[in-house]
Amino acid sequence: MKSGSSTTDAESRVALPHKVANMASPAVSPRADAESASDRLLADLKPRQAAIDDALGVWLARVTAGGPAAVHEATAYSLFAPGKRLRPLLAVLACEAVGGTLELALPSACAVEMIHTYSLIHDDLPAMDDDDLRRGQPTCHKKFGEALAILAGDALLTGAFQVLAEGYAPKTAAVSCLELAKGAGAVGMVGGQVIDLQAEGKVGGTPPEGLAALEDLHARKTGALFRSSLRLGVFAAQAERPQGADPQALAAADEYAAAFGLLFQVTDDLLDVESTADKAGKRVGKDAARGKLTYPGLLGIEESRRRASELGQTATAAAERLGSPLLAALAQYVVQRDR
């Protein structure tokens, strides 16, 4: 499952500690070493993020062509707000790891980012999380009103499937559309959102209690779309082969997604407790104020940090099996993230 793309040299730069250099240089603190690794990772991801942004511009114009200008304006406002492009990067890195290229992965990358952005627009609405700040700027409904925000989210949701249908050959398009529908739908992301709202008493049903329920919530709400992102990357590279996608590659991608999704949520919960709105780009402290079930609330801060480290190690091992040093480095970056 080694990459057949031109990114192998770049990946090797962030994959492993530089033992020879460390032997010849003064002792470096763990914090400084982590910051150096993060800088190398971000430098390697930057051209991929730029390519994703360019492709998003092309696909959004295509999806909204012929529609009211207001739809394009509202969707573009949220889609191009400053963001990490984490989910599309997962698709790209998985595709590269199993022999594909950045270009092959771009329709999948754009589709998952459209789904993610639609979910943020709807999640921020007053009926749900009622947020007024997202990615460092006013949320879509604060800028355009609730009605247009809802419709902008709808346009991105449906547009994602148009991108997959038009961006790939039939076999890849079919399996990708099915995967994304499941990951974003009632069993996946939407189901997780429902459970989250049950925890707040906004939706009827039994509120989740305990660690197992919390992890089930986040495996759906956050982890399911991570899983689909990685699997779409594998499909982009391999679905047209006579034998289809490699089951071992998909299994490694699934294991990475399961650990990475929980890791991302643990660190997100810690940021809500420890970060600032300026750093996080959104309101912080709101989870505790609403009595939401969180890792720090359930386990405490120190145990949550330990859990994050454990999940980072699990994700790193799965990335190594998939053949992606960059995915391994990304997991370690999330362990250390401050926004």
Legacy VTK file of the C-alpha trace (Angstrom):
# vtk DataFile Version 3.0
C-alpha trace
ASCII
DATASET POLYDATA
POINTS 339 float
0.000 0.000 0.000
2.866 2.399 -0.680
2.123 5.573 -2.550
2.627 5.629 -6.277
2.395 9.432 -6.337
5.172 12.017 -6.487
4.711 12.832 -2.796
6.922 10.050 -1.420
9.945 12.303 -0.802
7.801 14.923 0.873
6.161 12.336 3.063
9.487 10.951 4.205
10.503 14.350 5.512
7.756 14.311 8.148
7.505 10.593 8.772
10.236 9.876 11.286
12.442 11.753 13.772
15.690 12.871 12.208
18.000 10.677 14.291
21.253 11.649 12.595
20.572 15.372 12.946
19.570 14.938 16.574
22.837 13.157 17.358
24.848 16.050 16.016
22.798 18.910 17.457
22.103 20.192 20.988
19.262 18.653 22.946
15.870 19.874 21.765
12.911 20.139 24.103
9.904 17.902 23.330
7.788 21.023 22.766
10.267 22.497 20.269
10.558 19.145 18.487
6.743 18.903 18.242
6.575 22.440 16.850
9.255 21.596 14.278
7.363 18.464 13.206
4.171 20.513 12.944
5.913 23.097 10.771
7.185 20.387 8.422
3.753 18.800 8.224
2.005 22.094 7.497
4.561 22.900 4.792
3.898 19.550 3.101
0.122 19.957 3.345
0.025 23.550 2.081
0.196 22.777 -1.672
-2.498 20.139 -1.253
-4.718 22.636 0.580
-4.168 25.162 -2.216
-5.142 22.580 -4.844
-8.265 21.700 -2.847
-9.268 25.365 -2.616
-8.788 25.828 -6.371
-10.889 22.744 -7.103
-13.606 23.888 -4.677
-13.865 27.153 -6.592
-14.299 25.318 -9.878
-16.833 22.825 -8.530
-18.872 25.378 -6.577
-19.193 27.533 -9.691
-20.347 24.443 -11.587
-22.849 23.380 -8.925
-24.402 26.853 -8.583
-24.272 27.824 -12.290
-27.680 29.051 -13.435
-28.977 29.431 -9.876
-29.725 32.631 -7.952
-26.618 34.668 -7.136
-27.620 34.658 -3.467
-27.098 30.896 -3.265
-23.589 31.149 -4.676
-22.740 34.046 -2.373
-23.906 32.285 0.795
-22.335 28.938 -0.066
-19.036 30.569 -1.034
-19.015 32.633 2.160
-19.064 29.515 4.322
-17.096 27.195 2.044
-14.155 29.581 1.724
-14.064 30.790 5.309
-10.621 30.074 6.797
-10.440 26.358 7.590
-8.004 23.471 7.903
-9.487 21.414 5.022
-8.971 18.399 7.261
-11.542 16.071 5.695
-10.481 16.720 2.091
-6.864 16.230 3.157
-7.788 12.820 4.556
-9.237 11.894 1.160
-6.134 13.140 -0.658
-3.632 11.442 1.660
-5.503 8.119 1.577
-5.642 8.251 -2.225
-1.920 8.956 -2.463
-1.105 6.198 0.037
-2.692 3.500 -2.129
-1.249 4.530 -5.467
-3.453 7.440 -6.533
-2.665 11.101 -7.116
-3.768 14.452 -5.781
-5.684 15.119 -8.992
-7.593 11.844 -8.739
-8.641 12.663 -5.189
-9.900 16.208 -5.789
-13.575 15.447 -6.590
-13.795 13.342 -3.405
-12.002 16.029 -1.435
-14.417 18.701 -2.652
-17.462 16.530 -1.971
-16.537 15.836 1.658
-15.727 19.504 2.284
-19.109 20.508 0.881
-20.802 18.028 3.202
-18.776 19.244 6.157
-19.550 22.907 5.434
-23.273 22.217 5.036
-23.224 20.492 8.419
-21.543 23.505 10.033
-24.079 25.925 8.548
-26.981 23.875 9.898
-25.244 23.084 13.195
-24.832 26.813 13.898
-28.540 27.591 13.482
-30.531 28.798 16.516
-32.578 25.582 16.592
-29.397 23.551 17.001
-26.165 24.910 18.541
-27.066 28.586 18.100
-23.572 29.861 17.319
-22.694 33.283 15.970
-19.006 32.677 15.208
-17.486 30.055 12.914
-13.961 29.914 11.485
-13.321 33.364 12.887
-16.230 35.106 11.166
-20.002 35.511 11.671
-21.913 32.309 10.977
-23.877 31.971 7.755
-27.263 32.692 9.314
-25.876 35.790 11.046
-24.613 37.070 7.697
-27.476 36.053 5.392
-30.433 35.176 7.633
-31.727 31.765 8.662
-33.735 31.004 5.517
-30.849 31.494 3.099
-28.429 29.740 5.457
-30.644 26.640 5.473
-30.873 26.700 1.683
-27.129 27.265 1.299
-26.545 24.156 3.403
-29.022 22.228 1.249
-27.210 23.352 -1.905
-23.851 22.145 -0.583
-25.317 18.816 0.543
-26.835 18.025 -2.832
-23.923 19.563 -4.714
-21.502 17.108 -3.093
-23.176 14.192 -4.846
-23.173 16.079 -8.146
-19.398 16.492 -7.802
-18.908 12.754 -7.287
-21.292 11.805 -10.095
-19.651 14.154 -12.593
-16.093 13.833 -11.328
-15.592 10.063 -11.607
-16.145 7.098 -13.876
-19.344 5.126 -13.118
-17.964 2.487 -10.721
-16.079 5.028 -8.628
-18.978 7.476 -8.647
-21.468 4.837 -7.529
-19.433 3.423 -4.651
-18.397 6.936 -3.559
-21.951 8.286 -3.530
-23.104 5.286 -1.477
-20.259 5.699 0.995
-20.819 9.426 1.446
-24.580 9.013 1.848
-24.022 6.495 4.641
-21.314 8.509 6.365
-23.285 11.751 6.290
-26.733 10.245 6.856
-29.000 8.878 9.542
-26.580 6.212 10.763
-23.568 8.519 10.556
-23.215 12.270 10.970
-26.920 13.136 11.115
-27.538 10.342 13.610
-24.729 11.667 15.798
-26.198 15.145 15.679
-29.571 13.783 16.804
-27.950 12.030 19.778
-26.114 15.248 20.627
-29.383 17.174 20.623
-30.950 14.480 22.807
-28.158 15.102 25.308
-29.216 18.770 25.417
-32.910 17.921 25.725
-33.755 19.474 22.355
-34.875 16.160 20.828
-36.911 13.431 22.502
-35.254 10.176 23.457
-32.874 8.824 26.053
-29.917 11.162 26.615
-26.509 9.487 26.275
-24.715 8.669 29.521
-21.222 7.360 30.188
-18.076 6.923 28.126
-19.460 4.273 25.747
-22.415 6.494 24.837
-20.151 9.521 24.393
-17.858 7.617 22.044
-20.804 6.250 20.067
-22.088 9.813 19.657
-18.776 11.067 18.303
-18.094 7.986 16.188
-21.243 9.025 14.337
-21.169 12.819 14.501
-17.471 13.288 13.705
-15.881 9.924 12.963
-18.293 8.744 10.268
-17.382 11.561 7.875
-13.668 11.052 8.591
-14.153 7.397 7.674
-15.968 8.292 4.466
-13.274 10.826 3.568
-10.542 8.193 3.811
-12.562 5.526 2.030
-13.422 7.938 -0.800
-9.700 8.533 -1.236
-9.098 4.780 -1.547
-12.003 4.447 -3.994
-10.671 7.332 -6.111
-7.411 5.426 -6.561
-8.698 1.856 -6.840
-12.436 1.499 -7.476
-12.064 1.165 -11.244
-9.735 -1.842 -10.921
-11.336 -5.190 -11.861
-10.923 -6.386 -8.270
-12.063 -3.056 -6.792
-10.523 -1.421 -3.748
-8.065 -3.369 -1.599
-9.904 -4.678 1.514
-6.737 -4.319 3.614
-6.393 -0.675 2.622
-10.027 -0.039 3.519
-9.578 -1.818 6.869
-6.527 0.291 7.711
-8.418 3.433 6.675
-11.347 2.442 8.898
-9.076 1.848 11.892
-7.353 5.178 11.377
-10.701 6.959 11.091
-12.081 5.365 14.268
-9.103 6.505 16.355
-8.650 9.834 14.570
-12.317 10.768 14.937
-12.320 10.230 18.698
-8.926 11.915 19.000
-10.232 14.976 17.180
-13.244 15.170 19.484
-11.227 14.742 22.686
-8.938 17.606 21.662
-11.964 19.662 20.569
-13.508 19.193 24.008
-10.221 20.176 25.649
-10.055 23.320 23.506
-13.559 24.237 24.633
-12.260 24.185 28.204
-8.757 25.578 27.745
-8.594 27.699 24.585
-9.812 31.186 23.677
-12.277 32.300 21.011
-9.470 34.114 19.161
-7.401 30.927 18.911
-10.250 28.499 18.268
-12.118 30.713 15.805
-15.409 29.950 17.571
-17.011 30.439 20.962
-15.453 28.377 23.737
-16.797 27.312 27.125
-20.270 26.764 25.692
-20.304 22.968 26.123
-19.916 23.146 29.897
-22.420 25.991 30.082
-25.016 23.810 28.342
-24.253 20.740 30.433
-23.185 18.754 27.367
-21.505 15.387 27.757
-17.784 15.925 27.067
-14.529 14.075 27.683
-13.160 16.574 30.227
-16.532 16.629 31.988
-16.641 12.842 32.150
-12.964 11.923 32.573
-11.285 15.119 33.751
-8.681 17.122 31.862
-5.614 14.995 32.611
-7.307 11.697 31.770
-8.678 13.286 28.585
-5.141 14.257 27.584
-3.974 10.697 28.260
-6.840 9.365 26.154
-5.868 11.715 23.311
-2.281 10.475 23.400
-3.469 6.846 23.334
-5.760 7.479 20.370
-2.951 9.294 18.560
-0.748 6.212 18.878
-3.522 3.968 17.539
-4.127 6.266 14.566
-0.397 6.459 13.858
-0.081 2.659 13.755
-3.033 2.415 11.332
-1.500 5.119 9.116
1.732 3.150 8.959
-0.177 0.062 7.821
-1.906 2.127 5.154
1.490 3.408 4.034
1.053 7.111 4.802
3.637 8.873 6.962
1.686 12.096 6.439
-1.463 10.610 7.984
0.678 9.456 10.914
2.119 12.960 11.300
-1.370 14.444 11.055
-2.581 12.328 13.969
0.298 13.585 16.111
-0.456 17.141 15.032
-4.042 16.815 16.239
-2.796 15.568 19.627
-0.892 18.869 19.961
-3.392 21.237 18.307
-4.459 24.491 19.936
-7.257 25.499 17.540
LINES 1 340
339 0 1 2 3 4 5 6 7 8 9 10 11 12 13 14 15 16 17 18 19 20 21 22 23 24 25 26 27 28 29 30 31 32 33 34 35 36 37 38 39 40 41 42 43 44 45 46 47 48 49 50 51 52 53 54 55 56 57 58 59 60 61 62 63 64 65 66 67 68 69 70 71 72 73 74 75 76 77 78 79 80 81 82 83 84 85 86 87 88 89 90 91 92 93 94 95 96 97 98 99 100 101 102 103 104 105 106 107 108 109 110 111 112 113 114 115 116 117 118 119 120 121 122 123 124 125 126 127 128 129 130 131 132 133 134 135 136 137 138 139 140 141 142 143 144 145 146 147 148 149 150 151 152 153 154 155 156 157 158 159 160 161 162 163 164 165 166 167 168 169 170 171 172 173 174 175 176 177 178 179 180 181 182 183 184 185 186 187 188 189 190 191 192 193 194 195 196 197 198 199 200 201 202 203 204 205 206 207 208 209 210 211 212 213 214 215 216 217 218 219 220 221 222 223 224 225 226 227 228 229 230 231 232 233 234 235 236 237 238 239 240 241 242 243 244 245 246 247 248 249 250 251 252 253 254 255 256 257 258 259 260 261 262 263 264 265 266 267 268 269 270 271 272 273 274 275 276 277 278 279 280 281 282 283 284 285 286 287 288 289 290 291 292 293 294 295 296 297 298 299 300 301 302 303 304 305 306 307 308 309 310 311 312 313 314 315 316 317 318 319 320 321 322 323 324 325 326 327 328 329 330 331 332 333 334 335 336 337 338
